Amino acid sequence: MDCTKVGNLIYHLRKEKSMTQKQLADLMNISDKTISKWERGLGCPDVSLLAELSSLLGVDIEKILSGELDPNDYVGGNMKNIKFYVCPECKNIITSTGTVSISCCGRKLKEQEPVKAKDNHELKLETIEYEWFITSDHNMTKDHYISFVALATSDKLLMAKQYPEWPIQLRFQKFGHGKLFSYCTNHGLFYQII
C-alpha cells in the first residue's frame, strides 16, 4: 500500500465532498492531525477506520487502499450493449452500459452472460398496432419463474418486472430492431433478436 497515493486520494475525495480536515475528523471521532498525516502520505488509515472512511467519502475500501479510482472510458451508452446484474440474495436488478464494479447485499455481482433463447425460454412476440405483445409458456412458480423482461434498442431500454405466479403478458412500444432479454431465476439470462 502506497501511503502517498492513498493520502492523495483521500485529499481529493474530501475536497469533492467540500469538507475540511476538521469536519471529516469530527465525523470519524479522530483528530484533524490524523487526517493531515494521511493526506501528506505520512501514514495510512487504520483498518478499523476504513469502512467509515469509505462510507463518508463515497468510495470502495479497495479503491482507498489502492489510492486510485481508475475511471472507465466513455462508452456513449448504447443500450444494445446493456449489461445485467442480478443479486442472488434480494433479487435486485442492476444495469449498465459500460464497465462497472457492482455489489449488493455485501457481494460483488457478476455480469449475466446472455444465451440465445430456445424452447421454453423463447418469448412469443405478436404485433398489435404499434406494440409488441409478449407472452411465454414458461412456468411461473415461486421457485422457478422469469423475473424480468427487457427490450433494448440503440437508445432505449424498456423493462418489466415479473413476479412468481404472474403470467407473462406484456406490451412494449415497437421501436424497431433490438434485443429482447428475459431472466429465468433458475437458468439465467436469455436474449432474442427482434
Secondary structure, 3 states (H helix, E strand, C coil): CCHHHHHHHHHHHHHHCCCCHHHHHHHHCCCHHHHHHHHCCCCCCCHHHHHHHHHHHCCCHHHHHHCCCCCCCCCCCCHHHCEEEECCCCCCEEEECCCCCCEECCEECCCCCCEECCHHHCCEEEEECCEEEEECCCCCCCCCCEEEEEEECCCCEEEEECCCCCCCEEEEECCCCCEEEEEECCCEEEEEEC
